[in-house]
Amino acid sequence: MIQQQDQTINSIAGTLTTIAQQAGLMGSEIREHNECATFLLSRLVGLSSVGC
């Protein structure tokens, strides 16, 4: 019984570790997209101020 519980807990711990890693990767992706969006927005604002 205790061995089965240990295996279950280890499995859950592994799953949580994987989820935490995926969340970290998602955070990095979101940061990169935000940087790109900010850059593009600044370029668009620059174009609109030229009087196009």
C-alpha distance matrix in Angstrom:
0.0 3.8 5.4 5.2 6.3 8.7 10.0 10.7 12.4 14.3 15.4 16.6 18.3 20.0 21.2 22.6 24.4 25.9 27.1 28.6 30.4 31.7 32.9 34.8 36.4 37.4 38.9 41.0 42.2 43.2 45.1 46.9 47.8 49.0 51.2 52.7 53.4 55.0 57.1 58.2 59.0 61.1 63.0 63.6 64.9 67.1 68.5 69.2 71.1 73.4 74.9 73.8
3.8 0.0 3.8 5.4 5.0 6.1 8.6 9.7 10.3 12.1 14.1 15.1 16.2 18.2 19.8 20.7 22.2 24.2 25.5 26.5 28.4 30.1 31.1 32.7 34.6 35.7 37.0 39.0 40.5 41.5 43.1 45.0 46.2 47.2 49.3 51.0 51.8 53.2 55.3 56.6 57.4 59.3 61.3 62.1 63.2 65.3 66.9 67.7 69.4 71.8 73.4 72.4
5.4 3.8 0.0 3.8 5.4 5.0 6.2 8.6 9.8 10.5 12.3 14.2 15.1 16.4 18.4 19.9 20.9 22.6 24.3 25.6 27.0 28.7 30.1 31.5 33.1 34.6 36.0 37.7 39.1 40.4 42.1 43.7 45.0 46.3 48.2 49.7 50.7 52.3 54.2 55.5 56.5 58.4 60.2 61.1 62.4 64.4 65.9 66.9 68.6 70.8 72.5 71.4
5.2 5.4 3.8 0.0 3.8 5.4 5.1 6.2 8.6 9.8 10.5 12.3 14.1 15.3 16.5 18.3 19.9 21.2 22.6 24.3 25.8 27.1 28.5 30.3 31.8 32.9 34.6 36.4 37.6 38.8 40.7 42.3 43.3 44.7 46.8 48.1 49.0 50.7 52.7 53.7 54.7 56.8 58.5 59.3 60.7 62.8 64.1 65.0 66.9 69.1 70.6 69.5
6.3 5.0 5.4 3.8 0.0 3.8 5.4 5.0 6.1 8.5 9.7 10.4 12.1 14.1 15.2 16.3 18.2 19.9 20.9 22.3 24.3 25.6 26.6 28.5 30.3 31.2 32.6 34.7 36.0 36.9 38.8 40.7 41.7 42.8 44.9 46.5 47.2 48.7 50.9 52.0 52.8 54.9 56.8 57.5 58.7 60.9 62.3 63.1 64.9 67.2 68.8 67.8
8.7 6.1 5.0 5.4 3.8 0.0 3.8 5.4 5.1 6.1 8.5 9.8 10.3 12.2 14.1 15.2 16.3 18.3 19.8 20.8 22.5 24.3 25.5 26.8 28.7 30.0 31.3 33.1 34.6 35.8 37.4 39.2 40.5 41.6 43.5 45.2 46.1 47.5 49.5 50.9 51.8 53.7 55.6 56.5 57.7 59.7 61.3 62.2 63.9 66.1 67.9 66.9
10.0 8.6 6.2 5.1 5.4 3.8 0.0 3.8 5.5 5.1 6.1 8.6 9.7 10.5 12.3 14.2 15.2 16.6 18.4 19.9 21.1 22.6 24.3 25.8 27.2 28.6 30.2 31.9 33.1 34.5 36.3 37.8 39.0 40.4 42.3 43.7 44.7 46.4 48.2 49.4 50.5 52.5 54.2 55.1 56.5 58.5 59.9 60.9 62.8 64.8 66.5 65.4
10.7 9.7 8.6 6.2 5.0 5.4 3.8 0.0 3.8 5.4 5.0 6.2 8.5 9.8 10.5 12.3 14.2 15.4 16.5 18.3 20.0 21.1 22.4 24.4 25.9 26.8 28.5 30.5 31.6 32.7 34.6 36.3 37.3 38.6 40.7 42.1 42.8 44.6 46.6 47.7 48.6 50.7 52.4 53.1 54.5 56.7 58.0 58.8 60.8 63.0 64.5 63.4
12.4 10.3 9.8 8.6 6.1 5.1 5.5 3.8 0.0 3.8 5.4 5.0 6.0 8.6 9.8 10.4 12.2 14.2 15.2 16.3 18.3 19.8 20.8 22.5 24.4 25.4 26.7 28.7 30.2 31.1 32.8 34.8 35.9 36.9 39.0 40.6 41.4 42.8 45.0 46.3 47.0 49.0 50.9 51.7 52.9 55.0 56.6 57.4 59.1 61.4 63.1 62.1
14.3 12.1 10.5 9.8 8.5 6.1 5.1 5.4 3.8 0.0 3.8 5.4 5.0 6.1 8.6 9.8 10.4 12.3 14.2 15.2 16.5 18.4 19.8 21.1 22.7 24.3 25.7 27.2 28.8 30.1 31.7 33.3 34.7 36.0 37.7 39.3 40.4 41.9 43.7 45.1 46.2 48.0 49.8 50.8 52.1 54.0 55.6 56.6 58.3 60.4 62.2 61.2
15.4 14.1 12.3 10.5 9.7 8.5 6.1 5.0 5.4 3.8 0.0 3.8 5.4 5.1 6.2 8.7 9.9 10.7 12.4 14.3 15.5 16.6 18.4 20.1 21.3 22.6 24.4 26.1 27.1 28.5 30.5 31.9 33.0 34.5 36.4 37.7 38.7 40.5 42.3 43.4 44.5 46.6 48.2 49.0 50.5 52.5 53.8 54.9 56.8 58.8 60.5 59.3
16.6 15.1 14.2 12.3 10.4 9.8 8.6 6.2 5.0 5.4 3.8 0.0 3.8 5.4 5.0 6.2 8.6 9.8 10.5 12.2 14.2 15.2 16.3 18.4 20.0 20.8 22.4 24.5 25.6 26.6 28.5 30.3 31.3 32.5 34.6 36.1 36.8 38.4 40.5 41.6 42.5 44.6 46.4 47.1 48.4 50.6 52.0 52.8 54.7 56.9 58.5 57.4
18.3 16.2 15.1 14.1 12.1 10.3 9.7 8.5 6.0 5.0 5.4 3.8 0.0 3.8 5.4 5.1 6.1 8.6 9.8 10.5 12.3 14.2 15.2 16.5 18.5 19.8 21.0 22.8 24.4 25.5 27.0 28.9 30.2 31.3 33.2 34.9 35.9 37.2 39.2 40.6 41.5 43.4 45.2 46.2 47.4 49.4 51.0 52.0 53.6 55.8 57.6 56.7
20.0 18.2 16.4 15.3 14.1 12.2 10.5 9.8 8.6 6.1 5.1 5.4 3.8 0.0 3.8 5.4 5.1 6.3 8.7 9.9 10.7 12.4 14.2 15.4 16.7 18.4 20.0 21.4 22.7 24.3 25.9 27.4 28.7 30.2 31.9 33.4 34.6 36.2 37.9 39.2 40.4 42.3 43.9 44.9 46.4 48.2 49.7 50.8 52.6 54.6 56.4 55.3
21.2 19.8 18.4 16.5 15.2 14.1 12.3 10.5 9.8 8.6 6.2 5.0 5.4 3.8 0.0 3.8 5.4 5.1 6.2 8.6 9.9 10.6 12.3 14.3 15.4 16.4 18.3 20.1 21.0 22.3 24.4 25.9 26.8 28.3 30.4 31.6 32.5 34.3 36.2 37.2 38.3 40.4 42.0 42.8 44.3 46.3 47.6 48.6 50.6 52.6 54.3 53.1
22.6 20.7 19.9 18.3 16.3 15.2 14.2 12.3 10.4 9.8 8.7 6.2 5.1 5.4 3.8 0.0 3.8 5.4 5.0 6.1 8.6 9.8 10.4 12.3 14.2 15.1 16.3 18.5 19.9 20.7 22.5 24.4 25.5 26.5 28.6 30.3 31.0 32.5 34.6 35.9 36.7 38.6 40.5 41.4 42.6 44.6 46.2 47.1 48.8 51.0 52.7 51.8
24.4 22.2 20.9 19.9 18.2 16.3 15.2 14.2 12.2 10.4 9.9 8.6 6.1 5.1 5.4 3.8 0.0 3.8 5.4 5.1 6.2 8.6 9.8 10.7 12.5 14.2 15.4 16.8 18.6 20.0 21.3 23.0 24.5 25.7 27.3 29.0 30.2 31.6 33.4 34.9 36.0 37.7 39.4 40.6 41.9 43.7 45.3 46.5 48.1 50.1 52.0 51.1
25.9 24.2 22.6 21.2 19.9 18.3 16.6 15.4 14.2 12.3 10.7 9.8 8.6 6.3 5.1 5.4 3.8 0.0 3.8 5.4 5.1 6.2 8.6 9.9 10.6 12.2 14.2 15.5 16.6 18.3 20.0 21.3 22.6 24.2 25.9 27.2 28.4 30.1 31.8 33.0 34.3 36.2 37.7 38.8 40.3 42.1 43.5 44.7 46.6 48.5 50.3 49.1
27.1 25.5 24.3 22.6 20.9 19.8 18.4 16.5 15.2 14.2 12.4 10.5 9.8 8.7 6.2 5.0 5.4 3.8 0.0 3.8 5.4 5.0 6.1 8.6 9.9 10.3 12.2 14.3 15.2 16.2 18.3 19.9 20.8 22.1 24.3 25.6 26.4 28.1 30.1 31.2 32.2 34.3 36.0 36.8 38.1 40.2 41.6 42.5 44.4 46.5 48.2 47.1
28.6 26.5 25.6 24.3 22.3 20.8 19.9 18.3 16.3 15.2 14.3 12.2 10.5 9.9 8.6 6.1 5.1 5.4 3.8 0.0 3.8 5.4 5.0 6.3 8.7 9.8 10.5 12.6 14.3 15.2 16.6 18.6 20.0 20.9 22.7 24.6 25.5 26.8 28.8 30.3 31.2 32.9 34.8 35.9 37.0 38.9 40.6 41.6 43.2 45.4 47.3 46.5
30.4 28.4 27.0 25.8 24.3 22.5 21.1 20.0 18.3 16.5 15.5 14.2 12.3 10.7 9.9 8.6 6.2 5.1 5.4 3.8 0.0 3.8 5.4 5.1 6.3 8.6 9.9 10.8 12.5 14.3 15.5 16.8 18.6 20.0 21.4 23.0 24.4 25.8 27.3 28.9 30.2 31.8 33.4 34.7 36.1 37.8 39.3 40.7 42.3 44.2 46.2 45.3
31.7 30.1 28.7 27.1 25.6 24.3 22.6 21.1 19.8 18.4 16.6 15.2 14.2 12.4 10.6 9.8 8.6 6.2 5.0 5.4 3.8 0.0 3.8 5.4 5.0 6.1 8.6 9.9 10.5 12.2 14.2 15.3 16.4 18.1 20.0 21.1 22.2 24.1 25.7 26.8 28.1 30.1 31.6 32.6 34.2 36.0 37.3 38.5 40.4 42.3 44.1 43.0
32.9 31.1 30.1 28.5 26.6 25.5 24.3 22.4 20.8 19.8 18.4 16.3 15.2 14.2 12.3 10.4 9.8 8.6 6.1 5.0 5.4 3.8 0.0 3.8 5.4 5.0 6.1 8.7 9.8 10.4 12.2 14.3 15.2 16.2 18.3 19.9 20.7 22.1 24.2 25.5 26.4 28.3 30.1 31.0 32.3 34.3 35.8 36.8 38.5 40.7 42.4 41.5
34.8 32.7 31.5 30.3 28.5 26.8 25.8 24.4 22.5 21.1 20.1 18.4 16.5 15.4 14.3 12.3 10.7 9.9 8.6 6.3 5.1 5.4 3.8 0.0 3.8 5.4 5.1 6.4 8.7 9.9 10.7 12.5 14.4 15.3 16.7 18.7 19.9 21.0 22.8 24.5 25.6 27.1 28.9 30.3 31.4 33.1 34.9 36.1 37.6 39.6 41.6 40.9
36.4 34.6 33.1 31.8 30.3 28.7 27.2 25.9 24.4 22.7 21.3 20.0 18.5 16.7 15.4 14.2 12.5 10.6 9.9 8.7 6.3 5.0 5.4 3.8 0.0 3.8 5.4 5.1 6.2 8.6 9.9 10.7 12.4 14.2 15.4 16.7 18.3 19.9 21.3 22.7 24.2 25.9 27.3 28.6 30.2 31.7 33.2 34.6 36.3 38.1 40.1 39.1
37.4 35.7 34.6 32.9 31.2 30.0 28.6 26.8 25.4 24.3 22.6 20.8 19.8 18.4 16.4 15.1 14.2 12.2 10.3 9.8 8.6 6.1 5.0 5.4 3.8 0.0 3.8 5.4 5.0 6.1 8.6 9.9 10.5 12.1 14.2 15.3 16.2 18.0 19.9 20.9 22.1 24.1 25.7 26.6 28.1 30.0 31.3 32.5 34.3 36.3 38.0 37.0
38.9 37.0 36.0 34.6 32.6 31.3 30.2 28.5 26.7 25.7 24.4 22.4 21.0 20.0 18.3 16.3 15.4 14.2 12.2 10.5 9.9 8.6 6.1 5.1 5.4 3.8 0.0 3.8 5.5 5.1 6.2 8.7 9.9 10.4 12.3 14.3 15.1 16.2 18.3 19.9 20.7 22.4 24.3 25.5 26.5 28.4 30.1 31.2 32.7 34.9 36.8 36.1
41.0 39.0 37.7 36.4 34.7 33.1 31.9 30.5 28.7 27.2 26.1 24.5 22.8 21.4 20.1 18.5 16.8 15.5 14.3 12.6 10.8 9.9 8.7 6.4 5.1 5.4 3.8 0.0 3.8 5.5 5.1 6.2 8.7 9.8 10.6 12.5 14.2 15.3 16.6 18.5 19.9 21.2 22.8 24.4 25.7 27.1 28.8 30.3 31.8 33.6 35.8 35.0
42.2 40.5 39.1 37.6 36.0 34.6 33.1 31.6 30.2 28.8 27.1 25.6 24.4 22.7 21.0 19.9 18.6 16.6 15.2 14.3 12.5 10.5 9.8 8.7 6.2 5.0 5.5 3.8 0.0 3.8 5.4 5.1 6.2 8.5 9.9 10.6 12.2 14.1 15.4 16.5 18.1 20.0 21.2 22.4 24.1 25.7 27.0 28.5 30.3 32.0 33.9 32.8
43.2 41.5 40.4 38.8 36.9 35.8 34.5 32.7 31.1 30.1 28.5 26.6 25.5 24.3 22.3 20.7 20.0 18.3 16.2 15.2 14.3 12.2 10.4 9.9 8.6 6.1 5.1 5.5 3.8 0.0 3.8 5.4 5.1 6.0 8.6 9.9 10.3 12.0 14.1 15.2 16.1 18.1 19.8 20.7 22.0 24.0 25.5 26.5 28.3 30.4 32.1 31.2
45.1 43.1 42.1 40.7 38.8 37.4 36.3 34.6 32.8 31.7 30.5 28.5 27.0 25.9 24.4 22.5 21.3 20.0 18.3 16.6 15.5 14.2 12.2 10.7 9.9 8.6 6.2 5.1 5.4 3.8 0.0 3.8 5.5 5.0 6.2 8.7 9.8 10.4 12.3 14.2 15.1 16.4 18.4 19.8 20.8 22.4 24.3 25.6 27.0 29.0 31.1 30.6
46.9 45.0 43.7 42.3 40.7 39.2 37.8 36.3 34.8 33.3 31.9 30.3 28.9 27.4 25.9 24.4 23.0 21.3 19.9 18.6 16.8 15.3 14.3 12.5 10.7 9.9 8.7 6.2 5.1 5.4 3.8 0.0 3.8 5.4 5.1 6.3 8.6 9.8 10.6 12.4 14.2 15.4 16.7 18.4 20.0 21.2 22.7 24.5 26.0 27.6 29.8 28.9
47.8 46.2 45.0 43.3 41.7 40.5 39.0 37.3 35.9 34.7 33.0 31.3 30.2 28.7 26.8 25.5 24.5 22.6 20.8 20.0 18.6 16.4 15.2 14.4 12.4 10.5 9.9 8.7 6.2 5.1 5.5 3.8 0.0 3.8 5.4 5.1 6.1 8.5 9.8 10.4 12.0 14.1 15.3 16.3 18.1 19.7 20.9 22.3 24.3 26.0 27.8 26.7
49.0 47.2 46.3 44.7 42.8 41.6 40.4 38.6 36.9 36.0 34.5 32.5 31.3 30.2 28.3 26.5 25.7 24.2 22.1 20.9 20.0 18.1 16.2 15.3 14.2 12.1 10.4 9.8 8.5 6.0 5.0 5.4 3.8 0.0 3.8 5.4 5.0 6.0 8.5 9.8 10.3 12.2 14.1 15.1 16.2 18.1 19.8 20.8 22.4 24.5 26.4 25.8
51.2 49.3 48.2 46.8 44.9 43.5 42.3 40.7 39.0 37.7 36.4 34.6 33.2 31.9 30.4 28.6 27.3 25.9 24.3 22.7 21.4 20.0 18.3 16.7 15.4 14.2 12.3 10.6 9.9 8.6 6.2 5.1 5.4 3.8 0.0 3.8 5.5 5.1 6.1 8.6 9.8 10.6 12.4 14.2 15.3 16.5 18.5 20.0 21.2 23.0 25.4 24.9
52.7 51.0 49.7 48.1 46.5 45.2 43.7 42.1 40.6 39.3 37.7 36.1 34.9 33.4 31.6 30.3 29.0 27.2 25.6 24.6 23.0 21.1 19.9 18.7 16.7 15.3 14.3 12.5 10.6 9.9 8.7 6.3 5.1 5.4 3.8 0.0 3.8 5.4 5.1 6.1 8.5 9.9 10.6 12.2 14.2 15.3 16.5 18.4 20.1 21.5 23.6 22.7
53.4 51.8 50.7 49.0 47.2 46.1 44.7 42.8 41.4 40.4 38.7 36.8 35.9 34.6 32.5 31.0 30.2 28.4 26.4 25.5 24.4 22.2 20.7 19.9 18.3 16.2 15.1 14.2 12.2 10.3 9.8 8.6 6.1 5.0 5.5 3.8 0.0 3.8 5.4 5.1 6.0 8.5 9.8 10.4 12.1 14.0 15.2 16.3 18.3 20.1 21.9 21.0
55.0 53.2 52.3 50.7 48.7 47.5 46.4 44.6 42.8 41.9 40.5 38.4 37.2 36.2 34.3 32.5 31.6 30.1 28.1 26.8 25.8 24.1 22.1 21.0 19.9 18.0 16.2 15.3 14.1 12.0 10.4 9.8 8.5 6.0 5.1 5.4 3.8 0.0 3.8 5.5 5.1 6.2 8.6 9.9 10.5 12.2 14.2 15.3 16.6 18.7 20.8 20.5
57.1 55.3 54.2 52.7 50.9 49.5 48.2 46.6 45.0 43.7 42.3 40.5 39.2 37.9 36.2 34.6 33.4 31.8 30.1 28.8 27.3 25.7 24.2 22.8 21.3 19.9 18.3 16.6 15.4 14.1 12.3 10.6 9.8 8.5 6.1 5.1 5.4 3.8 0.0 3.8 5.4 5.2 6.3 8.7 10.0 10.6 12.5 14.4 15.6 17.0 19.5 19.1
58.2 56.6 55.5 53.7 52.0 50.9 49.4 47.7 46.3 45.1 43.4 41.6 40.6 39.2 37.2 35.9 34.9 33.0 31.2 30.3 28.9 26.8 25.5 24.5 22.7 20.9 19.9 18.5 16.5 15.2 14.2 12.4 10.4 9.8 8.6 6.1 5.1 5.5 3.8 0.0 3.8 5.4 5.0 6.2 8.6 9.7 10.5 12.4 14.3 15.6 17.6 16.6
59.0 57.4 56.5 54.7 52.8 51.8 50.5 48.6 47.0 46.2 44.5 42.5 41.5 40.4 38.3 36.7 36.0 34.3 32.2 31.2 30.2 28.1 26.4 25.6 24.2 22.1 20.7 19.9 18.1 16.1 15.1 14.2 12.0 10.3 9.8 8.5 6.0 5.1 5.4 3.8 0.0 3.8 5.3 5.0 6.1 8.4 9.8 10.5 12.3 14.4 16.1 15.6
61.1 59.3 58.4 56.8 54.9 53.7 52.5 50.7 49.0 48.0 46.6 44.6 43.4 42.3 40.4 38.6 37.7 36.2 34.3 32.9 31.8 30.1 28.3 27.1 25.9 24.1 22.4 21.2 20.0 18.1 16.4 15.4 14.1 12.2 10.6 9.9 8.5 6.2 5.2 5.4 3.8 0.0 3.8 5.4 5.1 6.1 8.6 9.9 10.7 12.7 15.0 15.2
63.0 61.3 60.2 58.5 56.8 55.6 54.2 52.4 50.9 49.8 48.2 46.4 45.2 43.9 42.0 40.5 39.4 37.7 36.0 34.8 33.4 31.6 30.1 28.9 27.3 25.7 24.3 22.8 21.2 19.8 18.4 16.7 15.3 14.1 12.4 10.6 9.8 8.6 6.3 5.0 5.3 3.8 0.0 3.8 5.4 5.0 6.2 8.7 10.0 10.9 13.4 12.9
63.6 62.1 61.1 59.3 57.5 56.5 55.1 53.1 51.7 50.8 49.0 47.1 46.2 44.9 42.8 41.4 40.6 38.8 36.8 35.9 34.7 32.6 31.0 30.3 28.6 26.6 25.5 24.4 22.4 20.7 19.8 18.4 16.3 15.1 14.2 12.2 10.4 9.9 8.7 6.2 5.0 5.4 3.8 0.0 3.8 5.3 5.0 6.2 8.7 10.0 11.5 10.7
64.9 63.2 62.4 60.7 58.7 57.7 56.5 54.5 52.9 52.1 50.5 48.4 47.4 46.4 44.3 42.6 41.9 40.3 38.1 37.0 36.1 34.2 32.3 31.4 30.2 28.1 26.5 25.7 24.1 22.0 20.8 20.0 18.1 16.2 15.3 14.2 12.1 10.5 10.0 8.6 6.1 5.1 5.4 3.8 0.0 3.8 5.4 5.2 6.3 8.9 10.5 11.0
67.1 65.3 64.4 62.8 60.9 59.7 58.5 56.7 55.0 54.0 52.5 50.6 49.4 48.2 46.3 44.6 43.7 42.1 40.2 38.9 37.8 36.0 34.3 33.1 31.7 30.0 28.4 27.1 25.7 24.0 22.4 21.2 19.7 18.1 16.5 15.3 14.0 12.2 10.6 9.7 8.4 6.1 5.0 5.3 3.8 0.0 3.8 5.5 5.3 6.6 9.4 10.2
68.5 66.9 65.9 64.1 62.3 61.3 59.9 58.0 56.6 55.6 53.8 52.0 51.0 49.7 47.6 46.2 45.3 43.5 41.6 40.6 39.3 37.3 35.8 34.9 33.2 31.3 30.1 28.8 27.0 25.5 24.3 22.7 20.9 19.8 18.5 16.5 15.2 14.2 12.5 10.5 9.8 8.6 6.2 5.0 5.4 3.8 0.0 3.8 5.4 5.3 7.3 6.9
69.2 67.7 66.9 65.0 63.1 62.2 60.9 58.8 57.4 56.6 54.9 52.8 52.0 50.8 48.6 47.1 46.5 44.7 42.5 41.6 40.7 38.5 36.8 36.1 34.6 32.5 31.2 30.3 28.5 26.5 25.6 24.5 22.3 20.8 20.0 18.4 16.3 15.3 14.4 12.4 10.5 9.9 8.7 6.2 5.2 5.5 3.8 0.0 3.8 5.4 5.7 6.0
71.1 69.4 68.6 66.9 64.9 63.9 62.8 60.8 59.1 58.3 56.8 54.7 53.6 52.6 50.6 48.8 48.1 46.6 44.4 43.2 42.3 40.4 38.5 37.6 36.3 34.3 32.7 31.8 30.3 28.3 27.0 26.0 24.3 22.4 21.2 20.1 18.3 16.6 15.6 14.3 12.3 10.7 10.0 8.7 6.3 5.3 5.4 3.8 0.0 3.8 5.3 7.7
73.4 71.8 70.8 69.1 67.2 66.1 64.8 63.0 61.4 60.4 58.8 56.9 55.8 54.6 52.6 51.0 50.1 48.5 46.5 45.4 44.2 42.3 40.7 39.6 38.1 36.3 34.9 33.6 32.0 30.4 29.0 27.6 26.0 24.5 23.0 21.5 20.1 18.7 17.0 15.6 14.4 12.7 10.9 10.0 8.9 6.6 5.3 5.4 3.8 0.0 3.8 5.9
74.9 73.4 72.5 70.6 68.8 67.9 66.5 64.5 63.1 62.2 60.5 58.5 57.6 56.4 54.3 52.7 52.0 50.3 48.2 47.3 46.2 44.1 42.4 41.6 40.1 38.0 36.8 35.8 33.9 32.1 31.1 29.8 27.8 26.4 25.4 23.6 21.9 20.8 19.5 17.6 16.1 15.0 13.4 11.5 10.5 9.4 7.3 5.7 5.3 3.8 0.0 3.8
73.8 72.4 71.4 69.5 67.8 66.9 65.4 63.4 62.1 61.2 59.3 57.4 56.7 55.3 53.1 51.8 51.1 49.1 47.1 46.5 45.3 43.0 41.5 40.9 39.1 37.0 36.1 35.0 32.8 31.2 30.6 28.9 26.7 25.8 24.9 22.7 21.0 20.5 19.1 16.6 15.6 15.2 12.9 10.7 11.0 10.2 6.9 6.0 7.7 5.9 3.8 0.0
